[in-house]
């Protein structure tokens, strides 16, 4: 239970941070007409194709005592960023970034451009247009981004193991707990934890499909005459 609670706390922190930084980034990507935008899109999507151990290795080097981030962290707080819960949060944010940004970009791009033009004609600025037009129409994308970020972080293994190691109560997440049980031939304990993750994953996917297909929706559904 301790590992599951730690993973849930890590996933919740990661999802919240990704929504905060992902919304402005996704909005810029959906609106910008810069030719080199594809380069930034490639960087954001890189964790989708990059092996977790590769990303985890470079993050470990950067966060270690001799790394640029690690040296700064030691100077400020007296200890390294690697093998800490906050280090896991930083690594998880980078690893799950595309799972938040891409659904948000798709949602923002799907908003009818005529509504944005009408808001501009009525004198609404960018922030007001985003707050009162784009964001309300993009709620399914926001929910999808939050749920995907949470679930992806909940089950991550390679990055967590490389950056956080296996410290009980600090960096030992549920995926590492399952791995430890299997290594110790404790299949019954591993099965219990794996079933819990399976049920959570099913609930996550059901939520996303239900929201996107309007089977369940927290906002009113317009009826067609």
C-alpha positions as CSV (number, residue, x, y, z in Angstrom):
1,X,0.0,0.0,0.0
2,X,2.9,2.4,0.7
3,X,4.2,2.0,-2.8
4,X,0.8,2.5,-4.3
5,X,0.2,5.6,-2.3
6,X,3.6,7.0,-3.3
7,X,2.9,6.3,-6.9
8,X,-0.6,8.0,-6.7
9,X,1.0,11.1,-5.0
10,X,3.7,11.2,-7.7
11,X,1.1,10.9,-10.5
12,X,-1.1,13.6,-9.0
13,X,1.8,16.0,-8.6
14,X,3.0,15.3,-12.2
15,X,-0.5,15.7,-13.7
16,X,-1.1,19.0,-11.9
17,X,2.3,20.4,-13.0
18,X,1.8,19.2,-16.6
19,X,-1.6,21.0,-16.8
20,X,0.0,24.2,-15.6
21,X,2.9,24.2,-18.0
22,X,1.2,22.2,-20.7
23,X,-1.7,24.5,-21.4
24,X,0.4,27.6,-22.4
25,X,2.8,25.4,-24.4
26,X,-0.1,23.6,-26.2
27,X,-1.8,26.9,-26.8
28,X,1.3,28.4,-28.4
29,X,1.8,25.2,-30.5
30,X,-1.8,25.3,-31.7
31,X,-1.7,29.0,-32.6
32,X,1.9,29.7,-33.8
33,X,2.7,29.8,-37.4
34,X,6.5,29.7,-37.0
35,X,8.2,27.5,-39.6
36,X,10.5,25.9,-37.1
37,X,7.6,24.9,-34.8
38,X,8.1,21.3,-35.8
39,X,11.4,21.2,-33.9
40,X,9.8,22.1,-30.7
41,X,7.0,19.6,-31.4
42,X,9.7,16.9,-31.9
43,X,11.3,17.7,-28.6
44,X,8.0,17.5,-26.8
45,X,7.1,14.2,-28.4
46,X,10.6,12.7,-28.0
47,X,9.7,10.7,-24.8
48,X,7.2,8.7,-26.9
49,X,10.0,7.1,-28.9
50,X,13.0,7.4,-26.6
51,X,13.7,4.4,-24.4
52,X,12.9,5.2,-20.7
53,X,16.4,4.1,-19.7
54,X,18.0,6.5,-22.1
55,X,16.0,9.5,-20.8
56,X,16.5,8.3,-17.2
57,X,20.3,8.0,-17.7
58,X,20.7,11.6,-19.0
59,X,18.4,12.9,-16.2
60,X,20.4,11.0,-13.7
61,X,23.6,12.5,-15.1
62,X,22.1,16.0,-15.0
63,X,20.7,15.6,-11.5
64,X,23.7,13.9,-10.0
65,X,26.2,15.6,-7.7
66,X,28.5,16.4,-10.7
67,X,25.7,17.3,-13.1
68,X,24.8,21.0,-13.8
69,X,21.4,20.7,-12.1
70,X,22.7,18.6,-9.3
71,X,25.5,21.0,-8.5
72,X,23.1,23.9,-8.3
73,X,20.7,21.8,-6.2
74,X,23.5,20.8,-3.8
75,X,24.5,24.5,-3.4
76,X,21.0,25.5,-2.6
77,X,19.7,22.6,-0.5
78,X,22.8,20.6,0.5
79,X,21.8,17.4,-1.2
80,X,21.5,16.0,-4.7
81,X,18.2,16.0,-6.6
82,X,18.6,12.4,-7.8
83,X,17.2,9.7,-5.5
84,X,14.6,12.0,-4.0
85,X,10.8,12.3,-4.5
86,X,11.1,15.8,-6.0
87,X,13.7,14.4,-8.5
88,X,11.1,11.8,-9.5
89,X,8.5,14.5,-10.0
90,X,10.9,16.4,-12.3
91,X,11.7,13.2,-14.3
92,X,8.1,12.3,-14.5
93,X,7.0,15.7,-15.8
94,X,9.6,15.4,-18.6
95,X,8.7,11.8,-19.4
96,X,4.9,12.3,-19.5
97,X,5.0,15.7,-21.2
98,X,3.7,14.5,-24.6
99,X,0.8,12.8,-22.9
100,X,-0.5,16.2,-21.7
101,X,0.6,18.5,-24.5
102,X,-0.7,16.5,-27.5
103,X,-4.3,16.1,-26.3
104,X,-4.4,19.8,-25.4
105,X,-3.0,20.8,-28.8
106,X,-5.6,18.7,-30.6
107,X,-8.4,20.2,-28.4
108,X,-7.3,23.8,-29.0
109,X,-6.9,23.3,-32.7
110,X,-10.4,21.8,-33.0
111,X,-12.0,25.1,-31.8
112,X,-13.8,26.8,-34.7
113,X,-11.6,29.7,-35.9
114,X,-14.8,31.7,-36.6
115,X,-15.4,31.9,-32.9
116,X,-12.0,33.2,-32.3
117,X,-12.5,35.8,-35.0
118,X,-15.8,36.8,-33.5
119,X,-14.2,37.2,-30.1
120,X,-11.5,39.4,-31.6
121,X,-14.1,41.6,-33.4
122,X,-15.9,42.0,-30.1
123,X,-12.6,43.3,-28.5
124,X,-11.6,40.3,-26.5
125,X,-7.9,39.9,-25.9
126,X,-5.9,36.7,-26.1
127,X,-6.3,35.8,-22.5
128,X,-10.0,36.5,-22.4
129,X,-10.6,34.6,-25.6
130,X,-8.6,31.6,-24.2
131,X,-10.5,31.7,-20.8
132,X,-14.0,32.2,-22.1
133,X,-14.0,30.6,-25.6
134,X,-11.1,28.1,-26.1
135,X,-10.9,26.5,-22.7
136,X,-14.6,25.8,-22.2
137,X,-14.7,24.2,-25.6
138,X,-11.6,22.1,-24.9
139,X,-12.7,20.5,-21.6
140,X,-12.6,17.0,-23.0
141,X,-9.0,17.5,-24.1
142,X,-8.1,18.9,-20.7
143,X,-9.6,15.9,-19.0
144,X,-7.9,13.5,-21.4
145,X,-4.5,15.2,-20.8
146,X,-4.9,15.1,-17.0
147,X,-6.0,11.4,-16.9
148,X,-3.3,10.3,-19.4
149,X,-0.6,12.1,-17.5
150,X,-1.8,10.6,-14.2
151,X,-2.0,7.0,-15.5
152,X,1.2,7.1,-17.5
153,X,3.1,8.3,-14.4
154,X,1.4,5.8,-12.2
155,X,2.9,2.8,-14.1
156,X,6.3,4.2,-15.2
157,X,9.3,2.0,-14.4
158,X,12.5,2.7,-16.3
159,X,12.8,6.5,-15.6
160,X,11.8,6.0,-12.0
161,X,14.3,3.3,-11.4
162,X,17.2,5.2,-13.1
163,X,16.5,8.6,-11.3
164,X,15.0,7.4,-8.0
165,X,16.4,4.0,-7.4
166,X,14.5,1.8,-4.9
167,X,14.2,3.6,-1.6
168,X,11.2,2.5,0.4
169,X,8.8,5.3,1.2
170,X,10.7,7.8,-0.9
171,X,11.2,6.5,-4.5
172,X,9.9,2.9,-4.4
173,X,6.9,3.2,-6.6
174,X,4.3,0.5,-7.3
175,X,5.9,-0.7,-10.6
176,X,9.3,-1.2,-8.8
177,X,7.4,-2.9,-6.0
178,X,6.0,-5.4,-8.5
179,X,9.4,-6.0,-10.0
180,X,10.9,-6.6,-6.5
181,X,8.2,-9.2,-5.7
182,X,8.8,-11.0,-8.9
183,X,12.5,-11.0,-8.4
184,X,11.9,-12.5,-4.9
185,X,9.5,-15.1,-6.4
186,X,6.6,-13.6,-4.4
187,X,4.1,-14.0,-7.2
188,X,1.0,-13.8,-5.1
189,X,2.0,-10.3,-3.8
190,X,3.0,-9.2,-7.2
191,X,-0.3,-10.4,-8.6
192,X,-2.3,-8.4,-6.0
193,X,-0.5,-5.2,-6.9
194,X,-0.7,-5.9,-10.6
195,X,-4.5,-6.5,-10.4
196,X,-4.8,-3.1,-8.7
197,X,-2.9,-1.4,-11.5
198,X,-5.0,-3.3,-14.1
199,X,-8.2,-2.1,-12.6
200,X,-7.0,1.5,-12.4
201,X,-5.8,1.4,-16.0
202,X,-9.2,0.1,-17.1
203,X,-11.0,2.9,-15.1
204,X,-8.7,5.5,-16.7
205,X,-9.4,4.3,-20.3
206,X,-13.1,4.0,-19.6
207,X,-13.2,7.6,-18.3
208,X,-11.4,8.9,-21.4
209,X,-13.6,7.0,-23.9
210,X,-16.8,8.0,-22.0
211,X,-15.8,11.7,-22.0
212,X,-14.8,11.8,-25.6
213,X,-17.9,10.0,-26.7
214,X,-20.2,12.0,-24.4
215,X,-21.4,8.9,-22.6
216,X,-20.8,10.8,-19.4
217,X,-20.2,14.5,-19.4
218,X,-19.9,17.1,-16.7
219,X,-21.2,19.8,-19.2
220,X,-24.5,20.0,-21.0
221,X,-24.7,18.3,-24.4
222,X,-26.2,20.3,-27.2
223,X,-29.1,18.6,-28.9
224,X,-29.5,18.6,-32.7
225,X,-32.8,19.5,-34.0
